[in-house]
Amino acid sequence: MHPAVAVMYRSETKTSLVRAEALLWAGAWAEAEDLATETIGRHSTADVRLAAILGVIRTRTGRGSAVEYLDQAWSLAVESGEIDHLPRSAAAIAERMWVVDTPDNALFEQVRDLVDRGIRFEYPWPAGSLALWMWKSGDLDEPPEGLPAPVPGPPVGSGRSVGVVLDVETDPV
């Protein structure tokens, strides 16, 4: 493949990834899932976040293969070792643990330092998401210093994981 075509292909993949994340955040889960499913497999660095997106959507909708996508996201994140990927993947897994009420203390012990590393290396939003789910699952008593303040607003989507994710009046994260 010509280098210019490869750059364009990576750029399109990154654009699709960002759009899928935005659709997830906006509660347009079906659209986010379609785009993530269409895009996954194009570029390995994007696959980490795309697998996490698919795992979160499948968790929130109670559909199968959530665990497989989350395992894929975590495996790719660990393999990459990149702080951009690790807290995001860990947050997706922590959300699932909270949704299905199966906290894994060994996993929380393994990822606890990712919150601090995320803050230290200027990735506070993914670190904040991980801290939120760790707090919801009872693993954190209070938010660490350096996290961004929550953005108030009505929750979008449906299901336990979204309907009661964040109450800015009572949740410390």
C-alpha positions in Angstrom: 0.0 0.0 0.0 1.3 3.4 -0.9 2.3 5.4 2.2 -0.1 8.3 1.4 -3.0 5.8 1.2 -2.0 4.2 4.5 -2.0 7.6 6.2 -5.4 8.4 4.7 -6.7 5.0 5.8 -5.5 5.5 9.4 -7.0 9.0 9.4 -10.4 7.7 8.3 -10.2 5.0 11.0 -9.4 7.5 13.7 -12.3 9.7 12.5 -14.6 6.8 12.8 -13.3 5.9 16.2 -13.9 9.4 17.5 -17.3 9.6 16.0 -18.2 6.2 17.5 -17.1 7.5 21.0 -19.1 10.6 20.6 -22.2 8.6 19.6 -21.8 6.4 22.6 -21.5 9.5 24.9 -24.6 11.0 23.2 -26.6 7.9 23.9 -26.9 6.9 20.2 -25.8 3.4 21.0 -27.1 1.6 17.9 -25.2 4.1 15.6 -22.1 3.9 17.8 -22.2 0.1 17.7 -22.7 0.0 13.9 -19.8 2.3 13.3 -17.5 0.6 15.8 -18.4 -2.8 14.3 -17.7 -1.6 10.8 -14.4 0.0 11.8 -12.9 -2.6 14.2 -10.0 -4.5 12.6 -8.8 -1.7 10.3 -6.0 -0.5 12.6 -4.8 -2.1 15.7 -4.3 1.0 17.8 -8.0 2.0 17.2 -9.2 -1.5 18.0 -8.4 -1.0 21.7 -11.0 1.8 22.0 -13.4 0.3 19.5 -13.5 -3.0 21.4 -14.1 -1.1 24.6 -17.0 0.8 23.0 -18.6 -2.4 21.8 -18.1 -4.0 25.2 -19.7 -1.0 26.9 -22.7 -1.0 24.5 -23.2 -4.7 24.9 -23.0 -4.4 28.7 -25.5 -1.6 28.8 -27.9 -3.4 26.5 -27.5 -6.8 28.2 -26.4 -8.4 24.9 -23.9 -11.2 24.5 -20.2 -10.9 23.6 -19.6 -7.9 26.0 -17.0 -9.9 27.9 -15.2 -10.9 24.7 -14.9 -7.3 23.5 -13.8 -6.1 27.0 -11.2 -8.9 27.2 -10.0 -7.9 23.7 -9.8 -4.2 24.7 -7.9 -5.0 27.9 -5.5 -7.4 26.2 -4.7 -4.8 23.5 -4.3 -2.0 26.0 -1.9 -4.1 28.2 0.0 -5.1 25.1 0.4 -1.4 24.0 1.2 -0.2 27.5 -0.1 3.2 26.5 -1.7 5.4 29.2 -4.2 6.5 26.6 -5.6 3.0 26.3 -5.2 1.5 29.8 -7.7 3.6 31.8 -10.3 3.6 29.1 -10.3 -0.2 28.8 -10.2 -0.6 32.6 -13.1 1.8 33.0 -15.2 -0.3 30.5 -14.4 -3.4 32.5 -15.2 -1.7 35.8 -18.5 -0.4 34.4 -19.4 -4.0 33.5 -18.5 -5.2 37.0 -20.8 -2.6 38.5 -23.7 -3.3 36.1 -23.6 -7.0 36.7 -22.7 -6.6 40.3 -19.6 -8.7 40.2 -16.7 -6.5 41.5 -13.3 -8.1 41.1 -11.0 -6.8 43.9 -7.9 -8.4 42.3 -8.5 -6.4 39.1 -9.2 -3.2 41.0 -5.9 -3.7 42.8 -4.2 -4.2 39.4 -5.6 -1.0 37.9 -5.8 1.3 40.9 -2.6 3.1 39.9 -4.0 3.9 36.4 -6.2 6.7 37.9 -3.1 8.4 39.3 -1.0 7.7 36.2 -3.9 9.1 34.0 -3.9 12.3 36.0 -0.1 12.6 36.0 0.2 12.1 32.3 -2.7 14.4 31.4 -5.4 11.9 30.6 -7.8 12.9 33.4 -11.1 12.1 31.6 -10.3 8.4 31.1 -8.8 8.3 34.6 -12.0 10.0 35.9 -14.2 7.4 34.2 -12.2 4.6 35.8 -12.4 6.3 39.2 -16.1 6.7 38.9 -16.7 3.0 38.2 -14.3 2.0 41.0 -16.1 4.3 43.4 -19.5 2.9 42.3 -18.2 -0.6 42.9 -17.0 0.4 46.4 -13.3 0.3 45.6 -12.6 4.1 46.1 -13.9 6.1 49.1 -13.3 9.5 47.5 -12.1 10.9 44.2 -8.3 11.4 43.8 -7.0 15.0 43.4 -6.6 16.3 39.9 -9.8 14.8 38.3 -12.0 17.1 36.2 -15.3 18.1 37.8 -18.3 16.2 36.6 -20.5 17.9 33.9 -24.1 18.2 35.2 -26.9 17.1 32.9 -29.5 14.5 32.4 -28.2 11.0 31.8 -28.8 9.7 28.2 -29.6 6.2 27.0 -31.2 3.6 29.2 -30.4 0.9 31.6 -28.9 0.8 35.1 -25.4 1.8 34.0 -26.6 5.0 32.5 -29.7 5.9 34.4 -27.9 6.2 37.7 -24.3 6.6 36.6 -23.7 10.1 38.0 -25.7 12.2 40.3 -23.7 15.4 40.6 -25.3 16.2 43.9 -24.2 13.0 45.6 -21.4 11.4 43.6 -18.0 12.6 44.6 -16.4 11.7 41.2 
